[in-house]
Amino acid sequence: MTDTQHTDQLTFQNPVTRFPEISPPQQDQPEPGLDQQLAPQTDRGQHSYRGTGRLEGRRALITGADSGIGAAVAIAFAREGADVALSYLPAEEADAQEIKGFIEDSGRRAFLFPGDISDPAFCTTLVEQAVEALGGLDALVNNAGRQIAVEEFAELPDEQWTQTFATNIHAIFRISQAAVEHMPPGSTIVNSTSVQAYEPSAHLLDYASTKAAINNFTKGLAQSLAPQGIRVNAVAPGPIWTPLQVSDGQPKEALPEFGKSTPLGRAGQPTELAPAYVFLSSPESSYVLGETLNVNGGMPTP
């Protein structure tokens, strides 16, 4: 990567050229995919994110924290002063260990919890173990997601539909419900939705449907938990370059043009999402509830 790519998020720069326009080669990884095997590599802020103490002393649980957006959020939270529990699939251990190293290099604690959040029992166990390791819980980021492209609606398997909902929305309900029991006033929940909630692609019907459900769940849960002093919001990424895209998340022939249709003309990097999650988890956003913050390179959304 060039020095320009490593410029921190606080430096004045042109968003069109802050990161290069990429043309990823056609490639394939088995689901769920690894950042370490992705070409080109992602920028998760590991070399550039500079914290300002906005999450000092916070205790955060982040799902899908081994790679992509979740990894960028985990790094940013640590640089902002939080200890982090990372949830991820066992197959993603290599990426998770790398992120753990970045967090510890930032002077914060990191705890690893491999497992499958589509399993209801693991959702409860995950929260209990994270609370014990962190000594409490006051920030939850529901980020993990499953995305498998299917070109023809008639070929969308019932099993895939069910598994996508189990991972993307059922797990958010279960983890949030278990977490709220431990969260004091001032705590935050941030859910990852998507531009697909507003502009669903024909080949991502199951994924897009779950993201629309996450938007609705976020707004309803925000109203439910507001009297307890717990704020709930969401971030809706646009086309972000992550391992999700090459582990059947996009048609292989579409990868070289990924993200080029945005007004900025390029795909986003995971580190460009991190400040949105930091803002929604920090006291700076104390009057923001039930909001979906779109970070999508300029794609029009409601």
C-alpha positions as CSV (number, residue, x, y, z in Angstrom):
1,M,0.0,0.0,0.0
2,T,1.1,3.6,-0.6
3,D,1.6,6.3,2.0
4,T,-1.6,7.9,0.7
5,Q,-3.6,4.8,1.6
6,H,-2.2,5.0,5.1
7,T,-3.2,8.6,5.8
8,D,-5.3,8.6,8.9
9,Q,-9.0,9.4,9.0
10,L,-8.6,12.9,10.4
11,T,-6.5,14.2,7.5
12,F,-8.0,16.4,4.8
13,Q,-8.1,14.5,1.5
14,N,-10.1,14.0,-1.7
15,P,-12.6,11.1,-1.1
16,V,-12.4,10.1,-4.8
17,T,-8.7,9.3,-4.5
18,R,-8.3,8.7,-0.8
19,F,-8.2,5.0,-1.7
20,P,-7.4,3.6,-5.2
21,E,-10.1,2.4,-7.5
22,I,-9.7,-1.3,-7.5
23,S,-10.4,-3.9,-10.2
24,P,-10.4,-7.2,-8.2
25,P,-9.4,-10.2,-10.3
26,Q,-11.9,-13.1,-10.5
27,Q,-11.2,-15.2,-7.4
28,D,-12.9,-17.6,-5.2
29,Q,-12.7,-18.6,-1.5
30,P,-14.8,-21.1,0.4
31,E,-17.3,-19.4,2.7
32,P,-16.7,-17.4,4.9
33,G,-13.5,-16.3,3.3
34,L,-10.3,-14.8,4.8
35,D,-8.9,-11.3,4.6
36,Q,-5.4,-12.7,4.4
37,Q,-6.1,-14.5,1.1
38,L,-8.0,-11.6,-0.5
39,A,-6.6,-9.8,-3.6
40,P,-6.2,-6.9,-3.3
41,Q,-5.9,-6.7,0.4
42,T,-8.3,-4.6,2.4
43,D,-7.5,-1.6,4.5
44,R,-9.0,-2.1,8.0
45,G,-7.3,0.9,9.5
46,Q,-4.6,-1.3,11.0
47,H,-1.9,1.1,9.8
48,S,-3.9,4.4,9.8
49,Y,-6.7,4.7,12.3
50,R,-5.9,7.2,15.0
51,G,-8.0,7.3,18.1
52,T,-9.0,10.3,20.2
53,G,-10.2,8.5,23.3
54,R,-13.9,8.6,22.5
55,L,-14.6,5.1,23.8
56,E,-12.2,5.1,26.7
57,G,-12.9,2.3,29.2
58,R,-15.7,0.8,27.1
59,R,-16.3,-3.0,26.9
60,A,-17.5,-4.1,23.4
61,L,-18.7,-7.3,21.8
62,I,-18.4,-7.3,18.0
63,T,-19.7,-10.1,15.8
64,G,-17.9,-10.9,12.6
65,A,-14.9,-9.1,14.0
66,D,-12.2,-11.2,12.3
67,S,-12.2,-9.5,8.9
68,G,-13.7,-6.8,6.8
69,I,-16.0,-4.2,8.4
70,G,-16.0,-6.0,11.8
71,A,-12.3,-6.1,12.0
72,A,-12.0,-2.4,11.1
73,V,-14.6,-1.6,13.8
74,A,-12.7,-3.7,16.3
75,I,-9.4,-1.9,15.6
76,A,-11.0,1.5,15.8
77,F,-12.8,0.7,19.0
78,A,-9.4,-0.4,20.5
79,R,-7.7,2.7,19.3
80,E,-10.5,4.8,20.9
81,G,-9.9,3.1,24.2
82,A,-12.2,0.1,24.3
83,D,-11.5,-3.6,25.2
84,V,-13.0,-5.9,22.6
85,A,-14.5,-9.4,22.5
86,L,-14.4,-10.8,19.0
87,S,-17.0,-13.2,17.7
88,Y,-16.3,-15.1,14.5
89,L,-16.5,-18.6,12.8
90,P,-13.9,-21.1,13.7
91,A,-12.7,-21.2,10.1
92,E,-11.7,-17.5,10.5
93,E,-9.2,-18.1,13.3
94,A,-6.2,-16.9,11.3
95,D,-7.8,-13.5,10.6
96,A,-9.1,-13.3,14.2
97,Q,-5.6,-13.8,15.7
98,E,-4.3,-11.1,13.5
99,I,-6.9,-8.6,14.7
100,K,-6.3,-9.6,18.3
101,G,-2.6,-8.7,17.7
102,F,-3.6,-5.2,16.4
103,I,-5.8,-4.6,19.4
104,E,-3.2,-5.6,21.9
105,D,-0.6,-3.5,20.1
106,S,-3.0,-0.6,20.8
107,G,-2.7,-1.3,24.5
108,R,-6.2,-2.8,24.9
109,R,-7.5,-6.3,25.7
110,A,-8.9,-8.6,23.1
111,F,-10.8,-11.9,23.7
112,L,-11.6,-14.4,21.0
113,F,-14.9,-16.4,20.9
114,P,-15.1,-18.7,17.8
115,G,-18.6,-20.2,17.1
116,D,-21.6,-20.0,14.9
117,I,-24.1,-17.3,15.8
118,S,-26.8,-19.1,13.7
119,D,-26.9,-21.6,16.7
120,P,-29.3,-20.1,19.3
121,A,-27.4,-21.7,22.2
122,F,-24.1,-20.1,21.1
123,C,-25.7,-16.7,21.0
124,T,-26.4,-16.9,24.7
125,T,-23.1,-18.5,25.6
126,L,-21.2,-15.9,23.6
127,V,-22.7,-13.0,25.5
128,E,-22.1,-14.7,28.9
129,Q,-18.5,-15.4,28.1
130,A,-17.9,-11.9,26.7
131,V,-19.4,-10.3,29.8
132,E,-17.2,-12.5,32.1
133,A,-14.0,-11.8,30.1
134,L,-14.6,-8.0,29.7
135,G,-15.9,-7.5,33.2
136,G,-19.2,-6.2,31.9
137,L,-20.7,-5.0,28.6
138,D,-21.7,-1.6,27.4
139,A,-21.3,-1.7,23.6
140,L,-22.6,-4.3,21.1
141,V,-21.9,-4.3,17.4
142,N,-24.1,-6.9,15.5
143,N,-22.0,-7.0,12.3
144,A,-21.7,-10.7,11.2
145,G,-23.6,-11.5,8.0
146,R,-24.0,-14.2,5.4
147,Q,-24.2,-13.3,1.7
148,I,-24.4,-15.8,-1.1
149,A,-25.3,-14.7,-4.7
150,V,-27.8,-16.7,-6.6
151,E,-28.6,-15.6,-10.1
152,E,-32.0,-17.1,-10.6
153,F,-34.8,-16.9,-8.1
154,A,-36.0,-20.4,-8.9
155,E,-32.5,-21.7,-7.9
156,L,-32.5,-20.0,-4.4
157,P,-32.4,-23.0,-2.0
158,D,-34.8,-23.1,0.9
159,E,-31.8,-24.1,3.1
160,Q,-29.9,-21.0,2.1
161,W,-32.9,-18.7,2.7
162,T,-33.3,-20.2,6.2
163,Q,-29.6,-20.0,7.0
164,T,-29.2,-16.4,5.9
165,F,-32.1,-15.3,8.1
166,A,-30.7,-17.4,11.0
167,T,-27.3,-15.7,10.7
168,N,-28.3,-12.1,9.7
169,I,-31.4,-11.3,11.8
170,H,-32.3,-14.1,14.2
171,A,-28.9,-14.0,15.7
172,I,-29.1,-10.2,16.2
173,F,-32.4,-10.7,18.1
174,R,-30.9,-13.4,20.3
175,I,-27.6,-11.7,21.0
176,S,-29.2,-8.3,21.7
177,Q,-31.7,-9.8,24.0
178,A,-29.0,-11.7,26.0
179,A,-26.8,-8.6,26.0
180,V,-29.4,-6.1,27.3
181,E,-29.6,-7.9,30.6
182,H,-26.0,-6.8,31.3
183,M,-26.0,-3.3,29.7
184,P,-26.1,-0.3,32.0
185,P,-27.6,3.1,31.0
186,G,-25.4,4.8,28.4
187,S,-24.8,1.5,26.6
188,T,-25.1,1.2,22.8
189,I,-26.1,-1.3,20.2
190,V,-25.1,-0.8,16.5
191,N,-26.4,-3.1,13.8
192,S,-24.9,-3.6,10.4
193,T,-27.5,-3.3,7.6
194,S,-26.8,-2.5,4.0
195,V,-27.7,-0.4,0.9
196,Q,-29.3,-3.6,-0.1
197,A,-32.1,-2.8,2.3
198,Y,-33.1,0.0,-0.1
199,E,-31.8,-1.2,-3.5
200,P,-32.0,-5.0,-3.4
201,S,-30.0,-6.8,-6.1
202,A,-31.9,-9.6,-7.9
203,H,-29.1,-12.1,-7.0
204,L,-29.1,-11.2,-3.3
205,L,-32.8,-11.5,-2.4
206,D,-32.3,-13.4,0.9
207,Y,-29.5,-11.2,2.0
208,A,-31.3,-8.0,1.0
209,S,-34.5,-9.1,2.8
210,T,-32.6,-9.6,6.1
211,K,-31.0,-6.2,5.8
212,A,-34.4,-4.6,5.4
213,A,-35.5,-6.5,8.5
214,I,-32.4,-5.2,10.4
215,N,-33.4,-1.6,9.6
216,N,-36.9,-2.2,11.0
217,F,-35.6,-4.1,14.0
218,T,-33.2,-1.3,14.8
219,K,-35.9,1.3,14.8
220,G,-38.3,-0.7,16.9
221,L,-35.6,-1.8,19.4
222,A,-34.4,1.8,19.8
223,Q,-37.8,2.8,21.0
224,S,-38.1,-0.1,23.3
225,L,-34.8,0.4,25.0
226,A,-34.7,4.2,25.1
227,P,-36.3,4.5,28.5
228,Q,-33.4,2.3,29.9
229,G,-30.8,4.7,28.5
230,I,-29.6,2.2,25.9
231,R,-29.3,3.6,22.4
232,V,-29.8,1.4,19.3
233,N,-28.7,2.5,15.8
234,A,-27.5,1.0,12.5
235,V,-24.9,1.5,9.8
236,A,-25.7,0.7,6.2
237,P,-22.6,0.1,4.1
238,G,-22.5,0.3,0.3
239,P,-20.1,-1.8,-1.8
240,I,-17.2,-2.4,0.6
241,W,-14.3,-4.6,-0.4
242,T,-14.3,-7.6,2.0
243,P,-13.8,-11.4,1.9
244,L,-17.6,-11.6,1.8
245,Q,-17.5,-10.6,-1.9
246,V,-15.3,-13.4,-3.0
247,S,-16.8,-16.2,-1.0
248,D,-19.8,-16.4,-3.3
249,G,-21.1,-13.0,-2.2
250,Q,-20.9,-11.6,-5.7
251,P,-21.0,-13.3,-9.1
252,K,-17.3,-13.9,-10.0
253,E,-17.5,-12.1,-13.4
254,A,-18.8,-9.0,-11.6
255,L,-15.8,-8.7,-9.2
256,P,-13.5,-6.5,-11.5
257,E,-16.3,-3.8,-11.6
258,F,-17.2,-4.0,-7.9
259,G,-18.1,-0.6,-6.5
260,K,-17.4,1.4,-9.7
261,S,-21.0,2.4,-10.1
262,T,-21.0,4.6,-7.0
263,P,-20.8,8.4,-7.4
264,L,-17.3,8.2,-6.0
265,G,-16.4,5.6,-8.7
266,R,-14.8,3.1,-6.4
267,A,-15.6,0.5,-3.7
268,G,-15.2,1.5,-0.1
269,Q,-12.6,0.1,2.3
270,P,-13.6,-1.3,5.7
271,T,-11.7,1.4,7.6
272,E,-14.0,4.0,6.0
273,L,-16.9,2.5,7.9
274,A,-15.3,2.5,11.3
275,P,-15.8,6.2,12.2
276,A,-19.6,5.7,11.8
277,Y,-19.7,2.9,14.3
278,V,-17.4,4.9,16.7
279,F,-19.7,7.9,16.5
280,L,-22.9,5.9,17.2
281,S,-21.2,4.1,20.1
282,S,-19.8,7.3,21.7
283,P,-21.5,9.9,23.9
284,E,-21.3,12.4,21.0
285,S,-24.4,10.7,19.5
286,S,-26.4,10.7,22.8
287,Y,-29.5,12.1,21.0
288,V,-29.3,9.7,18.1
289,L,-31.6,6.7,18.3
290,G,-33.1,4.4,15.7
291,E,-31.0,6.0,13.0
292,T,-29.5,4.2,10.0
293,L,-26.3,6.0,8.9
294,N,-25.6,5.3,5.3
295,V,-21.9,4.9,4.3
296,N,-22.1,4.0,0.6
297,G,-20.1,6.3,-1.6
298,G,-23.0,8.5,-2.5
299,M,-25.7,5.9,-3.5
300,P,-29.1,7.6,-2.9
301,T,-31.1,6.1,-0.1
302,P,-34.2,7.2,1.8
